[in-house]
């Protein structure tokens, strides 16, 4: 094969087709802002109930869990914050490394989505007692956040 030149074949094809392998930063930021807005709404809706239930809990979920951050949390933080999430060394095998005696050290918008989404039976009962429609409102917002997280993940990759 005379005249055959071995080069990075992907790049010229991408240029010819007008395709980019890099995610469009502005589009990603817009999706991340939508997620942040919904997370802020979730925090406001849950805050008073969490303060009552979690502060009185003998065995808080944050002290019993491991590996809360998933890929979508990491991508969201990278896009939203413009950097990776902080790393903390574990002080044992269990429990979130960001929990303190005063609660979570992370800002609500960068906590793992599992922390927003998980409603233990006591928390859900408290919410239902004070505002019977709240758990359904939260679940609808959780689905919306999950859809946006999926969109962010697909566009980022």
Secondary structure, DSSP 8 states (H G I E B T S, - for coil): -TT-----HHHHHHHHHT--SS--HHHHHHHHHHHHHHHHHHHHHHHHHHHHHHHT-SS-GGGT------HHHHHHHHHHHSS-------SSSSS-TTEETTEESS-GGGS-HHHHH---HHHHHHHHHH-TTHHHHHHHHHHHHHHHHHHHHHHH-
